[in-house]
Amino acid sequence: MFPTFEIIKQLAKKQGMSLNDLEEKLGLGKNTLYGLKNKKPNAERIAEIADYFHVSTDYLLGRTDNPKIASDKDNNTIDLRKAVAGSMAFDGKPLTEDEINYLADVFEAQLKMKK
């Protein structure tokens, strides 16, 4: 049995819908999703279902436990102001608000120039 059917069933249940409801919303034939119990899913169909639930196709296929879709955006963004605020001055004393703002602005300008 393919894990895709169970994953889709769980996603539908989380949204309070039956598989028949999901088939209707996606314009699929009756029992189309139940057919995924025993046969390999069609790539186009998997993409359509993944788009509907906003999950990755790899998640639907059981290749990963992470439902998030990969993106071009850097998810490791840092708040420059917080990073600077956690720093110390050269003499080991905490930075003043003016120093924090100035350094955050300098770093931000430098990063923009790199792009």
N, CA and C atoms as an extended XYZ file, in Angstrom:
345
Properties=species:S:1:pos:R:3:atomname:S:1:resname:S:1:resid:I:1 pbc="F F F"
N         0.845       -1.182        0.000 N   MET     1
C         0.000        0.000        0.000 CA  MET     1
C         0.886        1.239        0.000 C   MET     1
N         0.481        2.243       -0.711 N   PHE     2
C         1.216        3.495       -0.824 CA  PHE     2
C         0.799        4.440        0.310 C   PHE     2
N         1.759        5.156        0.891 N   PRO     3
C         1.429        6.047        2.012 CA  PRO     3
C         0.611        7.270        1.591 C   PRO     3
N         0.588        7.564        0.313 N   THR     4
C        -0.087        8.768       -0.177 CA  THR     4
C        -1.549        8.818        0.244 C   THR     4
N        -2.239        7.719        0.131 N   PHE     5
C        -3.659        7.682        0.484 CA  PHE     5
C        -3.868        8.081        1.939 C   PHE     5
N        -3.099        7.486        2.849 N   GLU     6
C        -3.253        7.777        4.276 CA  GLU     6
C        -2.919        9.232        4.591 C   GLU     6
N        -1.902        9.774        3.935 N   ILE     7
C        -1.514       11.168        4.162 CA  ILE     7
C        -2.623       12.109        3.706 C   ILE     7
N        -3.172       11.842        2.526 N   ILE     8
C        -4.271       12.674        2.013 CA  ILE     8
C        -5.487       12.565        2.934 C   ILE     8
N        -5.764       11.372        3.397 N   LYS     9
C        -6.894       11.141        4.297 CA  LYS     9
C        -6.717       11.953        5.592 C   LYS     9
N        -5.502       11.972        6.134 N   GLN    10
C        -5.229       12.741        7.354 CA  GLN    10
C        -5.373       14.242        7.104 C   GLN    10
N        -4.862       14.713        5.974 N   LEU    11
C        -4.967       16.142        5.652 CA  LEU    11
C        -6.425       16.566        5.512 C   LEU    11
N        -7.212       15.730        4.854 N   ALA    12
C        -8.637       16.037        4.686 CA  ALA    12
C        -9.334       16.053        6.046 C   ALA    12
N        -9.025       15.091        6.885 N   LYS    13
C        -9.641       15.009        8.209 CA  LYS    13
C        -9.311       16.253        9.035 C   LYS    13
N        -8.058       16.733        8.946 N   LYS    14
C        -7.660       17.944        9.682 CA  LYS    14
C        -8.490       19.151        9.268 C   LYS    14
N        -8.944       19.147        8.025 N   GLN    15
C        -9.763       20.260        7.541 CA  GLN    15
C       -11.261       19.964        7.669 C   GLN    15
N       -11.579       18.866        8.330 N   GLY    16
C       -12.984       18.536        8.578 CA  GLY    16
C       -13.738       18.100        7.342 C   GLY    16
N       -13.060       17.475        6.416 N   MET    17
C       -13.739       17.031        5.193 CA  MET    17
C       -13.479       15.547        4.942 C   MET    17
N       -14.399       14.949        4.244 N   SER    18
C       -14.232       13.556        3.849 CA  SER    18
C       -13.470       13.505        2.529 C   SER    18
N       -13.038       12.314        2.170 N   LEU    19
C       -12.350       12.163        0.881 CA  LEU    19
C       -13.304       12.439       -0.277 C   LEU    19
N       -14.565       12.097       -0.093 N   ASN    20
C       -15.556       12.397       -1.131 CA  ASN    20
C       -15.706       13.912       -1.308 C   ASN    20
N       -15.688       14.652       -0.190 N   ASP    21
C       -15.755       16.114       -0.266 CA  ASP    21
C       -14.545       16.660       -1.024 C   ASP    21
N       -13.382       16.117       -0.711 N   LEU    22
C       -12.150       16.559       -1.369 CA  LEU    22
C       -12.204       16.270       -2.865 C   LEU    22
N       -12.665       15.094       -3.226 N   GLU    23
C       -12.800       14.749       -4.646 CA  GLU    23
C       -13.716       15.732       -5.359 C   GLU    23
N       -14.784       16.089       -4.695 N   GLU    24
C       -15.734       17.036       -5.282 CA  GLU    24
C       -15.089       18.417       -5.463 C   GLU    24
N       -14.384       18.886       -4.452 N   LYS    25
C       -13.737       20.205       -4.529 CA  LYS    25
C       -12.680       20.258       -5.629 C   LYS    25
N       -11.987       19.133       -5.836 N   LEU    26
C       -10.925       19.084       -6.844 CA  LEU    26
C       -11.437       18.680       -8.225 C   LEU    26
N       -12.724       18.343       -8.302 N   GLY    27
C       -13.291       17.940       -9.585 CA  GLY    27
C       -12.835       16.560      -10.023 C   GLY    27
N       -12.564       15.708       -9.061 N   LEU    28
C       -12.127       14.339       -9.365 CA  LEU    28
C       -13.330       13.405       -9.365 C   LEU    28
N       -13.185       12.304      -10.077 N   GLY    29
C       -14.243       11.305      -10.110 CA  GLY    29
C       -14.399       10.636       -8.759 C   GLY    29
N       -15.590       10.091       -8.541 N   LYS    30
C       -15.878        9.414       -7.275 CA  LYS    30
C       -14.909        8.250       -7.076 C   LYS    30
N       -14.399        8.126       -5.858 N   ASN    31
C       -13.475        7.072       -5.453 CA  ASN    31
C       -12.095        7.158       -6.109 C   ASN    31
N       -11.787        8.275       -6.736 N   THR    32
C       -10.462        8.462       -7.332 CA  THR    32
C        -9.389        8.372       -6.261 C   THR    32
N        -9.627        9.047       -5.142 N   LEU    33
C        -8.623        9.044       -4.076 CA  LEU    33
C        -8.486        7.675       -3.431 C   LEU    33
N        -9.565        6.943       -3.334 N   TYR    34
C        -9.492        5.592       -2.763 CA  TYR    34
C        -8.626        4.679       -3.638 C   TYR    34
N        -8.561        4.983       -4.918 N   GLY    35
C        -7.717        4.211       -5.821 CA  GLY    35
C        -6.242        4.346       -5.511 C   GLY    35
N        -5.884        5.402       -4.766 N   LEU    36
C        -4.478        5.605       -4.413 CA  LEU    36
C        -3.997        4.629       -3.340 C   LEU    36
N        -4.906        3.842       -2.807 N   LYS    37
C        -4.505        2.833       -1.823 CA  LYS    37
C        -3.588        1.798       -2.451 C   LYS    37
N        -3.873        1.453       -3.701 N   ASN    38
C        -3.193        0.310       -4.313 CA  ASN    38
C        -2.424        0.611       -5.591 C   ASN    38
N        -2.447        1.871       -6.028 N   LYS    39
C        -1.699        2.160       -7.254 CA  LYS    39
C        -0.904        3.446       -7.112 C   LYS    39
N         0.128        3.540       -7.923 N   LYS    40
C         0.974        4.731       -7.892 CA  LYS    40
C         0.170        5.938       -8.340 C   LYS    40
N         0.346        7.042       -7.633 N   PRO    41
C        -0.411        8.242       -7.990 CA  PRO    41
C         0.141        8.921       -9.232 C   PRO    41
N        -0.738        9.553       -9.967 N   ASN    42
C        -0.400       10.345      -11.140 CA  ASN    42
C         0.285       11.631      -10.668 C   ASN    42
N         1.369       12.026      -11.312 N   ALA    43
C         2.137       13.207      -10.900 CA  ALA    43
C         1.286       14.478      -10.908 C   ALA    43
N         0.474       14.650      -11.930 N   GLU    44
C        -0.382       15.840      -12.011 CA  GLU    44
C        -1.398       15.867      -10.877 C   GLU    44
N        -1.952       14.714      -10.559 N   ARG    45
C        -2.939       14.626       -9.491 CA  ARG    45
C        -2.293       14.934       -8.149 C   ARG    45
N        -1.101       14.401       -7.920 N   ILE    46
C        -0.392       14.658       -6.666 CA  ILE    46
C        -0.085       16.145       -6.534 C   ILE    46
N         0.354       16.775       -7.616 N   ALA    47
C         0.652       18.213       -7.591 CA  ALA    47
C        -0.607       19.011       -7.272 C   ALA    47
N        -1.726       18.618       -7.845 N   GLU    48
C        -2.993       19.306       -7.601 CA  GLU    48
C        -3.415       19.200       -6.135 C   GLU    48
N        -3.275       18.018       -5.579 N   ILE    49
C        -3.648       17.812       -4.176 CA  ILE    49
C        -2.679       18.554       -3.255 C   ILE    49
N        -1.400       18.506       -3.569 N   ALA    50
C        -0.390       19.219       -2.775 CA  ALA    50
C        -0.674       20.719       -2.779 C   ALA    50
N        -1.022       21.258       -3.935 N   ASP    51
C        -1.359       22.684       -4.024 CA  ASP    51
C        -2.585       23.006       -3.173 C   ASP    51
N        -3.561       22.145       -3.200 N   TYR    52
C        -4.786       22.380       -2.433 CA  TYR    52
C        -4.492       22.465       -0.936 C   TYR    52
N        -3.648       21.552       -0.453 N   PHE    53
C        -3.342       21.514        0.976 CA  PHE    53
C        -2.116       22.361        1.356 C   PHE    53
N        -1.482       22.966        0.376 N   HIS    54
C        -0.279       23.780        0.603 CA  HIS    54
C         0.829       22.968        1.271 C   HIS    54
N         1.065       21.789        0.735 N   VAL    55
C         2.147       20.931        1.206 CA  VAL    55
C         2.998       20.544        0.002 C   VAL    55
N         4.160       19.964        0.264 N   SER    56
C         5.022       19.541       -0.831 CA  SER    56
C         4.548       18.200       -1.389 C   SER    56
N         4.892       17.946       -2.625 N   THR    57
C         4.554       16.655       -3.232 CA  THR    57
C         5.344       15.541       -2.544 C   THR    57
N         6.570       15.832       -2.119 N   ASP    58
C         7.357       14.829       -1.402 CA  ASP    58
C         6.655       14.410       -0.110 C   ASP    58
N         6.001       15.356        0.542 N   TYR    59
C         5.252       15.024        1.761 CA  TYR    59
C         4.103       14.071        1.415 C   TYR    59
N         3.362       14.381        0.362 N   LEU    60
C         2.244       13.510       -0.035 CA  LEU    60
C         2.718       12.115       -0.423 C   LEU    60
N         3.905       12.044       -0.988 N   LEU    61
C         4.429       10.747       -1.423 CA  LEU    61
C         5.096        9.974       -0.286 C   LEU    61
N         5.167       10.593        0.891 N   GLY    62
C         5.761        9.916        2.036 CA  GLY    62
C         7.279        9.939        2.047 C   GLY    62
N         7.872       10.825        1.260 N   ARG    63
C         9.338       10.908        1.182 CA  ARG    63
C         9.935       11.767        2.281 C   ARG    63
N         9.104       12.568        2.929 N   THR    64
C         9.556       13.427        4.014 CA  THR    64
C         8.421       13.616        5.012 C   THR    64
N         8.801       13.914        6.237 N   ASP    65
C         7.792       14.208        7.261 CA  ASP    65
C         7.511       15.701        7.332 C   ASP    65
N         8.243       16.481        6.555 N   ASN    66
C         8.092       17.938        6.558 CA  ASN    66
C         7.110       18.345        5.463 C   ASN    66
N         5.937       18.865        5.836 N   PRO    67
C         4.943       19.227        4.824 CA  PRO    67
C         5.241       20.541        4.099 C   PRO    67
N         6.203       21.304        4.599 N   LYS    68
C         6.467       22.617        4.020 CA  LYS    68
C         7.028       22.510        2.614 C   LYS    68
N         6.667       23.490        1.814 N   ILE    69
C         7.137       23.567        0.446 CA  ILE    69
C         8.440       24.352        0.436 C   ILE    69
N         9.435       23.843       -0.259 N   ALA    70
C        10.701       24.565       -0.379 CA  ALA    70
C        10.452       25.866       -1.123 C   ALA    70
N        11.175       26.900       -0.731 N   SER    71
C        11.002       28.182       -1.401 CA  SER    71
C        12.359       28.808       -1.674 C   SER    71
N        12.339       29.835       -2.500 N   ASP    72
C        13.560       30.553       -2.807 CA  ASP    72
C        13.936       31.502       -1.685 C   ASP    72
N        13.022       31.765       -0.796 N   LYS    73
C        13.287       32.689        0.293 CA  LYS    73
C        14.198       32.037        1.318 C   LYS    73
N        15.050       32.833        1.898 N   ASP    74
C        15.933       32.355        2.948 CA  ASP    74
C        15.147       32.330        4.250 C   ASP    74
N        14.918       31.141        4.784 N   ASN    75
C        14.158       31.021        6.021 CA  ASN    75
C        15.015       31.255        7.254 C   ASN    75
N        16.298       31.506        7.055 N   ASN    76
C        17.198       31.745        8.169 CA  ASN    76
C        17.480       33.228        8.321 C   ASN    76
N        16.464       34.049        8.175 N   THR    77
C        16.660       35.484        8.267 CA  THR    77
C        16.951       35.882        9.703 C   THR    77
N        17.734       36.928        9.833 N   ILE    78
C        18.136       37.421       11.142 CA  ILE    78
C        17.662       38.850       11.286 C   ILE    78
N        17.121       39.168       12.440 N   ASP    79
C        16.753       40.537       12.743 CA  ASP    79
C        18.050       41.249       13.134 C   ASP    79
N        18.529       42.122       12.247 N   LEU    80
C        19.809       42.792       12.478 CA  LEU    80
C        19.819       43.576       13.778 C   LEU    80
N        18.726       44.242       14.047 N   ARG    81
C        18.689       45.061       15.262 CA  ARG    81
C        18.852       44.192       16.504 C   ARG    81
N        18.202       43.024       16.538 N   LYS    82
C        18.333       42.126       17.681 CA  LYS    82
C        19.744       41.558       17.779 C   LYS    82
N        20.319       41.230       16.622 N   ALA    83
C        21.681       40.698       16.618 CA  ALA    83
C        22.668       41.723       17.149 C   ALA    83
N        22.518       42.958       16.709 N   VAL    84
C        23.412       44.025       17.168 CA  VAL    84
C        23.172       44.299       18.651 C   VAL    84
N        21.927       44.295       19.079 N   ALA    85
C        21.601       44.587       20.476 CA  ALA    85
C        22.218       43.554       21.418 C   ALA    85
N        22.411       42.350       20.932 N   GLY    86
C        23.022       41.299       21.752 CA  GLY    86
C        24.530       41.389       21.805 C   GLY    86
N        25.098       42.333       21.098 N   SER    87
C        26.555       42.507       21.071 CA  SER    87
C        26.996       43.457       22.171 C   SER    87
N        28.281       43.483       22.356 N   MET    88
C        28.872       44.389       23.346 CA  MET    88
C        29.798       45.365       22.630 C   MET    88
N        30.002       46.497       23.256 N   ALA    89
C        30.969       47.465       22.745 CA  ALA    89
C        32.373       46.912       22.988 C   ALA    89
N        33.366       47.544       22.407 N   PHE    90
C        34.742       47.079       22.551 CA  PHE    90
C        35.188       47.031       24.011 C   PHE    90
N        34.647       47.900       24.832 N   ASP    91
C        35.049       47.920       26.234 CA  ASP    91
C        34.240       46.948       27.100 C   ASP    91
N        33.393       46.114       26.466 N   GLY    92
C        32.626       45.113       27.180 CA  GLY    92
C        31.325       45.611       27.760 C   GLY    92
N        30.993       46.844       27.514 N   LYS    93
C        29.750       47.418       28.023 CA  LYS    93
C        28.651       47.248       26.977 C   LYS    93
N        27.395       47.190       27.413 N   PRO    94
C        26.297       47.093       26.446 CA  PRO    94
C        26.250       48.328       25.548 C   PRO    94
N        25.780       48.129       24.328 N   LEU    95
C        25.650       49.237       23.385 CA  LEU    95
C        24.474       50.125       23.770 C   LEU    95
N        24.580       51.388       23.466 N   THR    96
C        23.462       52.309       23.680 CA  THR    96
C        22.470       52.133       22.542 C   THR    96
N        21.276       52.660       22.706 N   GLU    97
C        20.261       52.591       21.653 CA  GLU    97
C        20.769       53.247       20.365 C   GLU    97
N        21.441       54.382       20.499 N   ASP    98
C        21.978       55.073       19.320 CA  ASP    98
C        23.011       54.205       18.599 C   ASP    98
N        23.870       53.540       19.355 N   GLU    99
C        24.883       52.666       18.756 CA  GLU    99
C        24.229       51.468       18.072 C   GLU    99
N        23.225       50.910       18.720 N   ILE   100
C        22.499       49.773       18.138 CA  ILE   100
C        21.863       50.184       16.814 C   ILE   100
N        21.163       51.297       16.803 N   ASN   101
C        20.516       51.777       15.582 CA  ASN   101
C        21.535       52.057       14.487 C   ASN   101
N        22.639       52.692       14.846 N   TYR   102
C        23.671       53.032       13.864 CA  TYR   102
C        24.258       51.761       13.246 C   TYR   102
N        24.658       50.804       14.077 N   LEU   103
C        25.268       49.575       13.564 CA  LEU   103
C        24.279       48.755       12.732 C   LEU   103
N        23.028       48.692       13.163 N   ALA   104
C        22.024       47.965       12.387 CA  ALA   104
C        21.850       48.604       11.013 C   ALA   104
N        21.846       49.926       10.962 N   ASP   105
C        21.736       50.639        9.680 CA  ASP   105
C        22.944       50.382        8.796 C   ASP   105
N        24.130       50.364        9.385 N   VAL   106
C        25.357       50.106        8.619 CA  VAL   106
C        25.321       48.696        8.031 C   VAL   106
N        24.966       47.697        8.850 N   PHE   107
C        24.909       46.329        8.354 CA  PHE   107
C        23.855       46.171        7.262 C   PHE   107
N        22.709       46.781        7.460 N   GLU   108
C        21.643       46.695        6.468 CA  GLU   108
C        22.078       47.332        5.140 C   GLU   108
N        22.722       48.486        5.211 N   ALA   109
C        23.209       49.142        3.993 CA  ALA   109
C        24.250       48.269        3.295 C   ALA   109
N        25.127       47.667        4.066 N   GLN   110
C        26.151       46.802        3.481 CA  GLN   110
C        25.535       45.601        2.778 C   GLN   110
N        24.538       44.985        3.404 N   LEU   111
C        23.869       43.839        2.795 CA  LEU   111
C        23.127       44.221        1.522 C   LEU   111
N        22.508       45.388        1.506 N   LYS   112
C        21.806       45.833        0.309 CA  LYS   112
C        22.781       46.082       -0.829 C   LYS   112
N        23.969       46.575       -0.512 N   MET   113
C        24.971       46.837       -1.551 CA  MET   113
C        25.484       45.541       -2.157 C   MET   113
N        25.509       44.472       -1.373 N   LYS   114
C        25.986       43.174       -1.855 CA  LYS   114
C        25.041       42.573       -2.884 C   LYS   114
N        23.767       42.915       -2.771 N   LYS   115
C        22.759       42.355       -3.679 CA  LYS   115
C        22.886       43.063       -4.963 C   LYS   115
